């Protein structure tokens, strides 16, 4: 029995040594980044810019792969089957990590099952109106909505999207009764706003900024604590009198909780260093976005904060996801 126990201890010691050596040598090959959405959107763009920065720091290729479907849920749940070795990173977004778990049962715990590496994209939403609505400020918009209760229409990118929840948040903070008009995407709601089929919409600032600058739609306020680089002349909701209306799209890198701590630290430090590069910051700024506060702590806090915030909004509004 003693010899068996000794053998078990030897095997365990060898496993720990091998594990430590693997972490110390990491990475020895290319790293994959799984984006749970199709190519071309903010999640894809932010992931590719961050992947380049990470590759420079780690000295290995970091390859971005798109796996769309289910509003990001499909790829997020599939990621749970990956080996926790740091060679596959998931883009964790506001939908799968905060909104979807608040509206339906999922196979993971956003806080317990993933370890944050860092935020790679953050952009506030902006409330925009049709050009012929005749309102130029939040005060005028709220007054108009109160004069016409249940008649003002605000579009979103779909039920349960952050653009939808921003509408519910605005309704609560401004005490107005407006009609939510869900579309399948911002690509569909934007033409409806420009064509006058809806009165307003919440949109991702970098995406709708060109139409605002071209005068095709009017911007009332950005839902962020400070003004956005893409629309520096547009006031914040706080400046307009509604400090409680904050809403942003965000994406970040996460790995599985079982990933060796040394590898997690290597990724966190490498991403943070890469994101402090002025060239990296400038690339995001050129698109009207940022990576937010650098480092895993701020990303972890963001996930918890938005998780609680949007769950409360969904419960108050009775929003359920199919």
DAZIGI-V100661 format. One record per residue. N is the residue number from 1. PHI is phi in whole degrees, 0 to 359 (* if undefined). PSI is psi in whole degrees, 0 to 359 (NA if undefined). NEAR is the number of other C-alpha atoms within 12 Angstrom. Layout:
# DAZIGI-V100661
n-><N,N>
phi-><PHI,PHI>
psi-><PSI,PSI>
near-><NEAR,NEAR>
This chain:
# DAZIGI-V100661
n-><1,2,3,4,5,6,7,8,9,10,11,12,13,14,15,16,17,18,19,20,21,22,23,24,25,26,27,28,29,30,31,32,33,34,35,36,37,38,39,40,41,42,43,44,45,46,47,48,49,50,51,52,53,54,55,56,57,58,59,60,61,62,63,64,65,66,67,68,69,70,71,72,73,74,75,76,77,78,79,80,81,82,83,84,85,86,87,88,89,90,91,92,93,94,95,96,97,98,99,100,101,102,103,104,105,106,107,108,109,110,111,112,113,114,115,116,117,118,119,120,121,122,123,124,125,126,127,128,129,130,131,132,133,134,135,136,137,138,139,140,141,142,143,144,145,146,147,148,149,150,151,152,153,154,155,156,157,158,159,160,161,162,163,164,165,166,167,168,169,170,171,172,173,174,175,176,177,178,179,180,181,182,183,184,185,186,187,188,189,190,191,192,193,194,195,196,197,198,199,200,201,202,203,204,205,206,207,208,209,210,211,212,213,214,215,216,217,218,219,220,221,222,223,224,225,226,227,228,229,230,231,232,233,234,235,236,237,238,239,240,241,242,243,244,245,246,247,248,249,250,251,252,253,254,255,256,257,258,259,260,261,262,263,264,265,266,267,268,269,270,271,272,273,274,275,276,277,278,279,280,281,282,283,284,285,286,287,288,289,290,291,292,293,294,295,296,297,298,299,300,301,302,303,304,305,306,307,308,309,310,311,312,313,314,315,316,317,318,319,320,321,322>
phi-><*,297,293,294,298,296,297,298,295,295,298,296,296,296,296,296,297,296,298,295,295,297,293,293,276,301,265,250,209,296,248,256,242,267,262,281,220,288,288,99,272,301,297,291,297,298,294,290,295,292,297,296,295,293,298,296,283,269,75,225,296,238,257,267,234,261,222,284,128,67,64,95,289,302,290,295,289,294,298,298,271,288,290,279,245,82,265,226,252,255,277,269,241,302,294,295,266,226,280,299,298,279,248,199,282,235,270,216,253,303,268,278,267,233,248,292,261,166,285,242,203,213,213,286,272,236,271,239,232,296,297,259,286,87,243,240,212,296,299,291,295,296,298,297,297,287,284,232,299,73,239,286,253,235,270,221,274,136,298,87,285,296,293,290,295,297,296,296,295,297,302,290,288,267,57,238,248,236,258,277,242,279,246,277,192,294,296,267,287,298,300,294,290,296,274,83,285,232,274,204,200,262,223,297,309,299,283,264,304,301,291,292,295,278,80,282,218,251,261,259,193,260,272,217,293,226,296,270,299,289,221,296,270,267,291,278,298,296,296,274,103,230,296,282,267,235,204,214,271,209,217,207,265,225,229,292,301,282,299,308,306,295,289,302,298,299,293,299,293,295,294,300,295,297,282,272,292,306,293,296,299,294,297,291,299,297,259,79,231,210,263,69,288,289,112,288,297,292,292,299,295,296,299,293,296,290,300,290,296,286,296,296,296,295,295,296,271,69,275,239,256,281>
psi-><322,320,325,315,320,320,319,318,321,315,317,318,320,320,317,318,315,320,315,321,319,318,322,325,346,138,151,356,182,150,140,143,118,115,119,26,169,171,154,341,182,321,319,315,312,321,320,320,317,324,321,318,319,320,320,323,324,342,20,155,141,110,128,131,135,132,77,168,140,28,28,349,320,308,328,316,324,330,334,340,353,155,133,62,5,2,357,121,143,139,109,125,171,326,292,335,343,312,308,315,338,342,350,166,132,168,12,163,118,329,318,331,347,150,122,137,316,155,140,349,133,127,132,159,153,138,120,154,159,145,335,18,332,15,141,356,168,322,317,322,313,319,318,316,323,331,337,65,134,15,333,130,132,125,156,176,10,159,128,357,162,331,327,313,330,324,315,323,316,318,318,313,323,352,53,156,104,167,125,128,102,137,177,342,168,333,336,325,329,311,326,323,314,329,356,11,335,162,327,172,156,128,155,123,310,331,320,352,317,321,327,313,330,356,11,336,163,139,133,315,151,140,62,160,334,163,151,143,326,335,68,339,355,126,161,166,325,317,331,0,8,70,339,351,91,130,133,153,141,155,150,173,135,160,169,148,329,357,134,133,323,322,319,312,321,315,315,315,319,316,315,318,315,326,349,355,125,326,322,312,319,323,317,318,325,337,6,23,177,175,8,202,129,143,160,330,315,325,317,318,322,317,314,317,310,328,313,319,309,332,318,318,316,320,316,323,353,33,125,143,139,NA>
near-><7,8,9,10,11,12,13,14,14,14,14,14,14,14,14,15,14,15,20,19,17,22,25,18,17,28,29,19,19,21,28,32,40,41,44,39,34,22,20,17,26,36,44,35,33,44,46,35,37,47,43,31,33,40,29,21,25,29,19,21,22,32,27,35,27,27,26,24,18,20,34,35,34,26,30,43,33,24,33,28,19,23,18,25,30,39,35,34,45,52,50,49,47,46,43,44,48,41,43,38,34,35,29,22,17,26,21,26,24,37,27,18,25,35,39,43,41,48,43,51,43,39,43,41,49,47,49,48,43,36,26,20,27,18,23,25,26,34,22,20,36,30,20,25,28,19,15,16,18,17,19,31,34,42,44,40,31,30,31,40,43,46,45,44,49,46,46,41,35,40,31,22,21,29,19,28,27,32,25,35,33,30,27,19,28,30,22,22,37,39,24,29,37,29,19,23,23,33,37,47,52,54,49,48,45,35,30,37,38,21,26,32,20,13,17,23,36,39,43,41,46,48,43,34,24,25,27,32,27,32,38,20,19,32,30,34,35,24,24,28,23,27,22,24,38,37,42,40,46,41,45,53,50,46,43,37,28,21,32,27,25,22,34,35,25,26,42,36,25,32,38,36,25,30,37,26,23,14,16,30,30,18,25,31,25,17,30,32,38,38,43,33,23,33,32,32,20,23,36,32,22,35,39,24,21,36,29,22,27,40,33,22,32,33,21,18,23,17,24,21,22,14>
